[in-house]
Amino acid sequence: MACIGLAIVGSVTFLVQRERVIVDVDARLKAQVDRLETVAQGGQGGPASDVGDPSTPSLDVNEYESLTAYLKAVIGTLVPSRNEASLAIIDGSARLVPGTLSGFDISEQDELIARAVADTAGGKVKVGTAVTDIGSLRYIAIPVEVEGDPASGVYLRAIDLGAELEPVTAAMTTYIIAAVAVLIAIGIVGWFVTGRLLSPIRHMRETADAITITDLSPRLPTQGNDDIADLSRTVNSMLDRIEGSVDVQRQLLDDVRHELKTPITIVRGHLELMDPTDAEDVASARQIGIAELDRMTRLVEDIDILATAEGDAYNMAEVDLGALTARVAELVTVIPDHSWSIDAHGEGVIVADSDRLLQAWLQLADNAAKYTPAGAPIEVGSELDGTGARLWVRDHGAGIPPAARHRIFRRFDRAHGKRSVGGSGLGLAIVDAITKGHGGQCVVTDTPGGGATFTIHLPPAAGAGLPAPVRAGDVVLQREASE
């Protein structure tokens, strides 16, 4: 594009300057008509002739005795300047040339002379261009007659176009050299700039080629604040998510393989040791097999729930926190062997998926019931203020050591490493996934007097109102063990 632009600018400039030179040359040539009339009138200036008019007559020079005398006066008076030549033609032959050293000689240019004679045969002044062996000439041929002299004459004046256009040609030569230098500079700079701009894309391609399912660690360098750097950061973020997803899948497969191996081993061992002829042994093996299959079924169901919770299928809408708290209070009463109470009602509106949030809250309640001694009280509550919403379940069991709190939300992990408690080990992982799906986090703190408090922290939502919590005054929702 730069080359085309420079070529267009150079061509237009050259044509305009060339046209100006030709117009100037034509003006100088046509001025010769007035000068001839001046000579014919003995130095008295006469009106200029219209060279472009076909009716312009040949000059009448009756003040001179002969055509030769007049043309001698013209040749002697109208001295050609540099790059100009003049010639007097009589009866078709070159007869008179200037005696000065200025200008150049055209008396040997037979083709030009013959052309000038032919052009003026009708008595008209002719301006034209001829290519000769001494260069391209712009000329004017003026027919001349003297009354009483039968000879016919032509005054020929020529200007060397090549010499007149030499400054323009020199300027264009300089322009071409400068343009070529500019194009070379543009090419070199463009090569470096393009290489610098495309380098991140090349690194991106190389990084993409280097990534395999076994190695997702390569990342792109992120330097600068341009669009390429932003794209590199986006790609790195995408790779982080992919690596995290693959790691989670690998961990899930490893955990599932480990968890399924135990019931399979148990069932296989009892079947191998079972005595088919002993009805009591068969019934015992059957009972153990069904129990282990039920445990595997619950595991598969929990894995499906976890996969759904880690997805993006959340129906976010405005939820009345007070109504949600009341619903949880109603549902936890079916969990036996514990005294349930509402510690606080948060009044206001939050933006959440009510079903998922209810699922996570009930999962915390179920988890507290499993790890809390029978008969121990458990409180649930909620609170809403300017920092967001908090939903908690507070038990009074053994509590969770601080060193174990970072791993209890991992799949199939337990704070005390015990598997005597029923469940798949995915409950808190499901809670963590649902909480993160809402942009929040679930934390564990100590309960005053002993036990653990699980709290779901949700960020504040635009438009959420009525943030002040209302104490419920230890409303007891108790279900006796005997019931």
C-alpha positions as CSV (number, residue, x, y, z in Angstrom):
1,M,0.0,0.0,0.0
2,A,2.9,2.4,0.8
3,C,4.4,1.6,-2.6
4,I,1.2,2.2,-4.5
5,G,0.6,5.4,-2.6
6,L,4.1,6.7,-3.3
7,A,3.8,5.7,-7.0
8,I,0.5,7.6,-7.3
9,V,1.8,10.7,-5.6
10,G,5.0,10.6,-7.7
11,S,3.2,10.1,-11.0
12,V,0.7,12.9,-10.3
13,T,3.4,15.3,-9.3
14,F,5.6,14.5,-12.3
15,L,2.6,14.9,-14.8
16,V,1.6,18.2,-13.2
17,Q,5.2,19.6,-13.3
18,R,5.7,18.3,-16.8
19,E,2.5,19.9,-18.0
20,R,3.6,23.2,-16.4
21,V,6.9,23.1,-18.3
22,I,5.2,22.3,-21.6
23,V,2.7,25.2,-21.1
24,D,5.6,27.5,-20.3
25,V,7.5,26.3,-23.4
26,D,4.4,26.8,-25.6
27,A,4.0,30.3,-24.3
28,R,7.6,31.1,-25.2
29,L,7.2,29.7,-28.7
30,K,3.9,31.6,-29.4
31,A,5.6,34.8,-28.2
32,Q,7.8,34.5,-31.3
33,V,4.8,35.6,-33.5
34,D,4.7,39.0,-31.7
35,R,8.4,39.3,-31.9
36,L,8.4,38.7,-35.7
37,E,5.8,41.4,-36.1
38,T,7.9,43.7,-34.0
39,V,10.8,43.1,-36.4
40,A,8.6,43.6,-39.4
41,Q,7.4,47.0,-38.1
42,G,10.9,48.2,-37.5
43,G,10.8,47.7,-33.8
44,Q,7.3,49.0,-33.2
45,G,5.4,46.5,-31.1
46,G,2.2,45.2,-32.7
47,P,-0.7,43.2,-31.4
48,A,-0.2,39.6,-30.6
49,S,-1.4,37.0,-33.1
50,D,-3.7,34.2,-32.1
51,V,-1.7,31.2,-32.9
52,G,-4.5,28.8,-32.0
53,D,-6.8,30.4,-34.6
54,P,-6.7,28.5,-37.9
55,S,-7.4,31.8,-39.7
56,T,-4.2,33.4,-38.5
57,P,-2.5,34.6,-41.7
58,S,1.2,34.5,-42.5
59,L,3.1,37.7,-41.6
60,D,3.1,40.5,-44.2
61,V,6.5,42.1,-44.2
62,N,6.3,44.6,-47.1
63,E,8.7,47.0,-45.4
64,Y,11.6,44.7,-46.5
65,E,12.8,44.4,-50.1
66,S,13.0,40.6,-50.1
67,L,12.2,37.6,-48.0
68,T,15.8,36.9,-47.4
69,A,16.5,40.4,-46.0
70,Y,13.6,40.1,-43.6
71,L,14.6,36.7,-42.4
72,K,18.2,37.9,-41.9
73,A,16.9,40.7,-39.7
74,V,14.8,38.2,-37.8
75,I,17.6,35.7,-37.3
76,G,20.0,38.5,-36.2
77,T,17.5,40.1,-33.9
78,L,15.8,37.1,-32.2
79,V,18.8,35.5,-30.7
80,P,17.9,32.0,-29.2
81,S,18.6,31.5,-25.5
82,R,20.0,28.4,-23.9
83,N,18.1,25.2,-24.9
84,E,16.6,27.0,-27.9
85,A,17.3,27.0,-31.6
86,S,16.1,29.0,-34.6
87,L,16.3,28.6,-38.4
88,A,15.1,30.4,-41.4
89,I,13.8,28.2,-44.2
90,I,13.6,29.6,-47.7
91,D,11.9,27.5,-50.5
92,G,12.1,24.4,-48.4
93,S,15.8,24.6,-47.6
94,A,17.6,25.7,-44.4
95,R,19.3,29.0,-45.4
96,L,19.9,31.1,-42.3
97,V,21.1,30.3,-38.8
98,P,22.0,32.5,-35.9
99,G,25.6,33.5,-35.7
100,T,25.7,33.4,-31.9
101,L,27.1,30.5,-29.8
102,S,24.0,30.3,-27.6
103,G,21.4,27.6,-28.3
104,F,21.9,24.6,-30.5
105,D,21.8,23.9,-34.3
106,I,18.9,22.4,-36.1
107,S,20.0,23.1,-39.6
108,E,20.9,19.5,-40.2
109,Q,17.5,18.1,-39.0
110,D,16.1,17.4,-42.5
111,E,13.0,15.6,-41.2
112,L,12.1,18.5,-38.9
113,I,12.6,21.0,-41.7
114,A,10.5,19.0,-44.1
115,R,7.8,18.6,-41.5
116,A,7.8,22.4,-40.7
117,V,7.5,23.2,-44.4
118,A,4.6,20.7,-44.8
119,D,2.8,22.0,-41.7
120,T,2.9,25.6,-42.9
121,A,2.0,24.9,-46.6
122,G,-1.5,26.2,-46.0
123,G,-0.2,29.5,-44.5
124,K,-1.0,28.6,-40.9
125,V,1.3,28.8,-37.9
126,K,2.0,25.3,-36.5
127,V,3.1,24.3,-33.0
128,G,4.2,20.7,-32.5
129,T,6.6,18.2,-31.1
130,A,9.2,16.2,-33.0
131,V,11.5,13.5,-31.9
132,T,14.9,14.0,-33.5
133,D,18.4,12.5,-33.1
134,I,19.3,15.4,-30.8
135,G,16.3,14.9,-28.5
136,S,12.6,15.7,-28.3
137,L,11.9,19.2,-29.6
138,R,8.9,21.4,-29.2
139,Y,8.7,23.8,-32.1
140,I,6.7,26.6,-33.8
141,A,6.8,27.0,-37.5
142,I,5.7,30.5,-38.8
143,P,5.2,31.0,-42.6
144,V,6.6,34.3,-43.9
145,E,5.9,36.1,-47.2
146,V,7.2,39.4,-48.7
147,E,5.1,41.1,-51.4
148,G,6.9,41.1,-54.7
149,D,9.2,38.2,-53.8
150,P,8.0,34.8,-55.1
151,A,10.1,32.9,-52.5
152,S,8.3,31.3,-49.5
153,G,9.8,31.3,-46.1
154,V,9.3,29.6,-42.7
155,Y,10.7,30.8,-39.4
156,L,11.3,27.8,-37.3
157,R,11.9,28.1,-33.5
158,A,12.5,25.0,-31.4
159,I,13.1,24.3,-27.7
160,D,14.8,21.2,-26.3
161,L,12.1,19.6,-24.1
162,G,14.5,17.2,-22.5
163,A,16.7,20.1,-21.3
164,E,13.6,22.0,-20.1
165,L,12.3,19.0,-18.3
166,E,15.7,18.2,-16.7
167,P,14.9,19.9,-13.4
168,V,11.6,18.0,-13.2
169,T,13.4,14.7,-14.1
170,A,16.1,15.4,-11.5
171,A,13.4,16.1,-8.9
172,M,11.6,12.9,-9.8
173,T,14.8,10.9,-9.7
174,T,15.4,12.3,-6.2
175,Y,11.9,11.4,-5.3
176,I,12.2,7.9,-6.6
177,I,15.4,7.3,-4.6
178,A,13.8,8.7,-1.5
179,A,10.7,6.7,-2.1
180,V,12.7,3.5,-2.5
181,A,14.6,4.3,0.7
182,V,11.4,4.9,2.5
183,L,9.9,1.6,1.3
184,I,13.0,-0.2,2.4
185,A,12.8,1.4,5.8
186,I,9.1,0.6,6.0
187,G,9.8,-3.0,5.0
188,I,12.5,-3.4,7.7
189,V,10.5,-1.7,10.4
190,G,7.4,-3.6,9.3
191,W,9.3,-6.9,9.4
192,F,10.4,-6.2,13.0
193,V,7.0,-4.8,14.1
194,T,5.1,-7.7,12.5
195,G,7.4,-10.2,14.0
196,R,6.9,-8.6,17.4
197,L,3.1,-8.5,17.0
198,L,2.9,-12.0,15.7
199,S,5.4,-13.4,18.3
200,P,2.6,-14.0,20.9
201,I,0.5,-15.7,18.4
202,R,3.4,-17.9,17.4
203,H,4.0,-18.6,21.1
204,M,0.3,-19.4,21.5
205,R,0.5,-21.9,18.7
206,E,3.6,-23.5,20.1
207,T,2.0,-23.6,23.6
208,A,-1.1,-25.2,22.1
209,D,1.0,-27.8,20.4
210,A,2.9,-28.5,23.6
211,I,-0.2,-29.1,25.7
212,T,-1.2,-32.8,26.1
213,I,-3.6,-34.6,28.4
214,T,-0.7,-35.5,30.6
215,D,0.8,-32.0,30.7
216,L,-1.4,-29.0,30.9
217,S,1.1,-26.7,32.6
218,P,2.5,-24.6,29.6
219,R,1.3,-21.0,29.8
220,L,1.7,-18.0,27.5
221,P,3.9,-15.0,28.6
222,T,1.7,-11.9,29.4
223,Q,3.7,-8.8,28.8
224,G,2.2,-5.4,28.0
225,N,-1.4,-4.1,27.9
226,D,-2.3,-4.5,24.3
227,D,-5.0,-6.8,22.8
228,I,-2.5,-9.7,22.3
229,A,-1.5,-9.6,26.0
230,D,-5.2,-9.6,26.9
231,L,-5.8,-12.5,24.6
232,S,-2.8,-14.3,26.2
233,R,-4.3,-13.7,29.7
234,T,-7.6,-15.0,28.5
235,V,-6.0,-18.2,27.0
236,N,-4.0,-18.7,30.2
237,S,-7.2,-18.4,32.3
238,M,-8.9,-20.9,30.0
239,L,-6.0,-23.3,30.4
240,D,-6.2,-22.9,34.2
241,R,-9.8,-23.8,34.1
242,I,-9.2,-26.8,31.8
243,E,-6.3,-28.0,34.0
244,G,-8.5,-27.6,37.1
245,S,-11.3,-29.5,35.4
246,V,-9.0,-32.3,34.3
247,D,-7.5,-32.5,37.8
248,V,-10.9,-32.7,39.3
249,Q,-11.9,-35.4,36.9
250,R,-8.8,-37.4,37.6
251,Q,-9.3,-37.0,41.3
252,L,-12.9,-38.0,41.0
253,L,-12.0,-41.1,39.0
254,D,-9.3,-42.0,41.5
255,D,-11.7,-41.5,44.4
256,V,-14.6,-43.4,42.8
257,R,-12.2,-46.2,41.9
258,H,-11.1,-46.3,45.5
259,E,-14.6,-46.1,47.0
260,L,-16.0,-48.7,44.7
261,K,-13.2,-51.1,45.2
262,T,-14.1,-51.6,48.9
263,P,-17.8,-52.8,48.5
264,I,-16.8,-54.9,45.5
265,T,-14.0,-56.5,47.5
266,I,-16.4,-57.1,50.4
267,V,-19.1,-58.6,48.3
268,R,-16.7,-60.8,46.4
269,G,-15.0,-62.0,49.6
270,H,-18.3,-63.0,51.2
271,L,-19.4,-64.7,48.0
272,E,-16.2,-66.7,47.8
273,L,-16.4,-67.8,51.4
274,M,-20.2,-68.4,51.4
275,D,-21.3,-72.0,51.8
276,P,-24.0,-72.6,49.2
277,T,-25.4,-75.5,51.2
278,D,-25.8,-73.4,54.4
279,A,-29.0,-71.4,54.1
280,E,-28.0,-69.1,57.0
281,D,-24.6,-68.3,55.4
282,V,-26.4,-67.6,52.1
283,A,-28.8,-65.2,53.8
284,S,-26.0,-63.4,55.5
285,A,-24.0,-63.0,52.3
286,R,-27.1,-61.8,50.6
287,Q,-27.8,-59.2,53.2
288,I,-24.2,-58.0,53.1
289,G,-24.2,-57.8,49.3
290,I,-27.5,-55.8,49.2
291,A,-26.1,-53.4,51.8
292,E,-22.9,-52.8,49.8
293,L,-24.9,-52.4,46.6
294,D,-27.1,-49.8,48.4
295,R,-24.0,-48.0,49.5
296,M,-22.7,-48.0,45.9
297,T,-26.1,-46.7,44.7
298,R,-25.9,-43.8,47.1
299,L,-22.4,-43.1,46.0
300,V,-23.4,-43.0,42.4
301,E,-26.4,-40.7,43.2
302,D,-24.1,-38.4,45.2
303,I,-21.6,-38.3,42.4
304,D,-24.5,-37.3,40.0
305,I,-25.6,-34.6,42.4
306,L,-22.0,-33.3,42.7
307,A,-21.6,-33.2,38.9
308,T,-24.8,-31.2,38.6
309,A,-23.8,-28.8,41.4
310,E,-20.5,-28.2,39.7
311,G,-22.2,-27.3,36.5
312,D,-23.7,-24.0,35.4
313,A,-27.4,-24.9,35.7
314,Y,-28.3,-22.4,38.4
315,N,-31.7,-20.7,38.2
316,M,-30.9,-17.4,40.0
317,A,-33.8,-15.4,41.2
318,E,-34.8,-13.3,44.2
319,V,-35.4,-15.5,47.3
320,D,-37.0,-14.4,50.6
321,L,-34.4,-15.4,53.2
322,G,-36.9,-15.5,56.0
323,A,-39.1,-17.9,54.1
324,L,-36.1,-20.1,53.2
325,T,-35.1,-20.2,56.8
326,A,-38.6,-21.2,57.9
327,R,-38.5,-24.0,55.2
328,V,-35.2,-25.3,56.5
329,A,-36.6,-25.3,60.0
330,E,-39.6,-27.3,58.9
331,L,-37.5,-29.9,57.0
332,V,-34.8,-30.5,59.7
333,T,-37.4,-31.7,62.1
334,V,-37.5,-35.1,60.3
335,I,-33.9,-35.7,61.2
336,P,-34.1,-37.9,64.3
337,D,-32.2,-38.0,67.6
338,H,-31.6,-34.3,67.9
339,S,-33.1,-31.1,69.3
340,W,-33.4,-28.5,66.5
341,S,-33.8,-24.8,67.0
342,I,-33.8,-21.6,64.9
343,D,-31.1,-19.4,66.3
344,A,-31.9,-16.3,64.1
345,H,-34.1,-15.4,61.1
346,G,-32.5,-13.2,58.5
347,E,-35.2,-11.0,56.9
348,G,-34.6,-9.7,53.4
349,V,-34.2,-10.7,49.8
350,I,-31.2,-12.5,48.3
351,V,-30.4,-13.6,44.8
352,A,-29.9,-17.4,44.6
353,D,-31.1,-20.7,43.3
354,S,-33.5,-21.5,46.2
355,D,-33.6,-25.3,45.5
356,R,-29.8,-25.6,45.4
357,L,-29.3,-23.4,48.4
358,L,-31.9,-25.4,50.3
359,Q,-30.1,-28.6,49.3
360,A,-26.7,-27.3,50.6
361,W,-28.2,-26.1,53.9
362,L,-30.0,-29.4,54.5
363,Q,-26.8,-31.2,53.7
364,L,-25.0,-29.3,56.4
365,A,-27.8,-30.2,58.8
366,D,-27.6,-33.8,57.9
367,N,-23.8,-33.8,58.3
368,A,-24.1,-32.2,61.7
369,A,-26.7,-34.8,62.8
370,K,-24.3,-37.7,61.8
371,Y,-21.3,-36.4,63.7
372,T,-23.1,-35.1,66.8
373,P,-24.0,-37.4,69.7
374,A,-27.7,-38.3,69.9
375,G,-29.8,-35.9,71.9
376,A,-27.3,-33.0,71.5
377,P,-28.9,-29.7,70.3
378,I,-28.3,-28.3,66.8
379,E,-29.1,-24.8,65.8
380,V,-29.7,-23.4,62.4
381,G,-30.0,-19.7,61.5
382,S,-29.5,-17.0,59.0
383,E,-28.5,-13.3,58.8
384,L,-28.5,-10.6,56.2
385,D,-26.6,-7.3,56.2
386,G,-24.6,-5.1,54.0
387,T,-21.8,-7.6,53.7
388,G,-24.1,-10.4,52.4
389,A,-26.0,-13.3,53.7
390,R,-24.9,-16.0,56.2
391,L,-26.6,-19.3,56.6
392,W,-25.3,-21.6,59.4
393,V,-25.7,-24.9,61.2
394,R,-24.2,-25.1,64.7
395,D,-23.7,-28.4,66.4
396,H,-22.2,-29.3,69.8
397,G,-20.3,-32.4,68.9
398,A,-16.6,-33.2,68.9
399,G,-15.8,-30.4,66.6
400,I,-13.2,-30.3,63.7
401,P,-9.5,-29.7,64.4
402,P,-8.2,-26.6,62.6
403,A,-5.6,-28.8,60.7
404,A,-8.4,-30.8,59.1
405,R,-10.7,-27.9,58.0
406,H,-8.9,-27.3,54.7
407,R,-9.6,-30.8,53.5
408,I,-13.1,-31.7,54.7
409,F,-14.7,-30.2,51.6
410,R,-12.7,-32.5,49.4
411,R,-14.3,-35.6,47.9
412,F,-14.5,-38.7,50.0
413,D,-12.5,-37.0,52.8
414,R,-13.5,-37.0,56.5
415,A,-12.1,-34.9,59.3
416,H,-11.4,-38.0,61.5
417,G,-10.8,-40.4,58.7
418,K,-13.6,-42.7,60.0
419,R,-15.9,-44.5,57.7
420,S,-18.2,-45.9,60.3
421,V,-20.6,-43.0,59.7
422,G,-22.9,-43.6,56.9
423,G,-22.7,-41.6,53.6
424,S,-20.5,-41.4,50.6
425,G,-18.1,-38.7,51.8
426,L,-19.4,-36.3,49.1
427,G,-21.8,-34.3,51.3
428,L,-19.5,-31.4,52.1
429,A,-18.1,-31.4,48.6
430,I,-21.6,-30.9,47.3
431,V,-22.1,-28.0,49.7
432,D,-18.8,-26.4,48.6
433,A,-19.8,-26.7,44.9
434,I,-23.2,-25.2,45.4
435,T,-21.7,-22.3,47.5
436,K,-19.1,-21.5,44.9
437,G,-21.8,-21.7,42.3
438,H,-23.4,-18.7,44.1
439,G,-20.1,-16.9,44.3
440,G,-19.7,-17.5,48.1
441,Q,-17.8,-19.8,50.4
442,C,-18.4,-22.2,53.2
443,V,-16.3,-21.9,56.3
444,V,-15.9,-23.9,59.5
445,T,-15.5,-22.3,63.0
446,D,-15.6,-23.5,66.6
447,T,-18.9,-23.5,68.4
448,P,-18.6,-21.9,71.9
449,G,-18.6,-24.8,74.4
450,G,-17.5,-27.3,71.9
451,G,-18.6,-28.4,68.4
452,A,-18.4,-27.0,64.9
453,T,-20.3,-24.2,63.1
454,F,-20.6,-24.5,59.3
455,T,-21.5,-21.1,57.7
456,I,-22.4,-20.4,54.1
457,H,-21.3,-16.9,53.2
458,L,-23.1,-15.4,50.2
459,P,-22.0,-12.1,48.6
460,P,-24.4,-9.1,48.6
461,A,-26.6,-8.9,45.6
462,A,-27.7,-5.7,43.9
463,G,-31.2,-4.8,44.9
464,A,-31.2,-7.0,48.0
465,G,-33.1,-5.3,50.8
466,L,-34.2,-5.5,54.4
467,P,-30.8,-6.6,55.7
468,A,-31.5,-6.4,59.5
469,P,-31.7,-9.9,61.2
470,V,-34.5,-10.6,63.7
471,R,-33.8,-12.9,66.6
472,A,-36.1,-15.8,66.9
473,G,-35.6,-16.3,70.6
474,D,-34.5,-19.9,70.6
475,V,-37.6,-21.3,69.0
476,V,-37.4,-25.0,69.7
477,L,-38.3,-27.6,67.1
478,Q,-37.7,-30.8,69.0
479,R,-38.3,-34.3,67.9
480,E,-37.7,-36.8,70.7
481,A,-35.8,-40.0,70.1
482,S,-38.8,-42.0,71.2
483,E,-40.8,-40.6,68.3
